[in-house]
Amino acid sequence: MKVAKTDIPGVLILEPRVFEDERGFFMEAYKKSEFASLGLAEEFVQDNQSRSTQGVLRGLHFQLRSHPMGKLVRCLLGEIFDVGVDVRKGSPTFGRWIGERLSAQNKKMLYFPAGIAHGFYTVSEIAEVFYKCTGEYNKESERALAWNDPKVGIKWPIKNDLVILSDRDQKHPTLDKLEVY
């Protein structure tokens, strides 16, 4: 597994070894002992999968300290622009974001520790996203940051001004009004 640190402590870009031949490919997307050797010893307790059409933007979601949730994210079909924003109170990188294109083709993964608000924009016609979580979903502790907060300044690769949001994702507060992690 190839690992690259990002500008936000704890957020990592992971590239698994991929074995390809005329039949297709094989890769280990997660192996507990290998992740532990990389310093990622968290236990994953919940798996989530979503399917989105082009232009769908999901996020930026996180859970409070009472129910922390880290995420290991990968794109199984299509392509997304995956984003994490540091919402950890007192963090030296508070309010900074990191974004990376994840696709079925590049097979990259992003790891976001608890306290990072996560979201993604669907670049391809369809995308399926799979993520392993270090905590179980808890509705009472879920919070979210506005996807378009000008102070955060995420540079989303929006195509043709197409942004499809859920009713809920249209109403999240900006960083200065957010109950932070």
C-alpha positions, 0 to 999 in steps of 0.5 A, a space after each residue: 500500500 502506497 500512502 501519501 500524507 496531506 496538508 491536514 494531519 491524519 488525512 491520508 491518500 492510499 493507493 493499494 497494490 493492483 495486480 492486473 492481467 488479461 482477466 482483470 485485476 485483484 487488490 487488497 482494499 483493506 487488510 487490518 495488519 497492513 493498515 495497523 503497520 501504517 498507523 491506522 489501527 482503528 477498528 472499522 464497524 460500519 460499511 456504507 455504499 452510495 450510488 449517485 448520478 452526475 452533479 450530485 453533491 453529498 455532504 459535508 457530514 461529520 459526527 460530534 465527539 460523542 460518536 466519532 466516525 472516521 472514514 475510509 472512502 473509495 469509488 467503485 464505479 465512475 469518478 468523484 471529487 472527494 473532500 474533507 474539511 478539518 472541523 476539529 476545534 483547536 486544530 492548526 488546520 481548522 477550516 482547511 480542506 483537501 480534495 482528491 479525485 477517486 475513481 474506479 480506474 485509479 483505485 485511490 482511497 482517502 482516509 479521514 479521521 474523526 473530526 473531518 467533515 466529508 463530502 463528494 461531488 459526482 463527476 462521472 455519469 454515475 458513481 458508486 462510493 463505498 466507505 468503511 467507518 470507525 463509528 456507527 451512524 448516530 443521528 443525534 450527533 450528526 452535523 454538517 458544513 455548508 458545501 459552498 462556505 466561501 471562507 472554506 473555499 472548496 474548488 469543486 469541479 462542477 460541470 455545467 453549473 450542475 449541483 444536485 443537493 438533498 433538501 438537508 444538504 442545502 441548509 447546513 451552516 457555514 464554519 463560523 456558525 457550526 457546532 464543531 468537533 
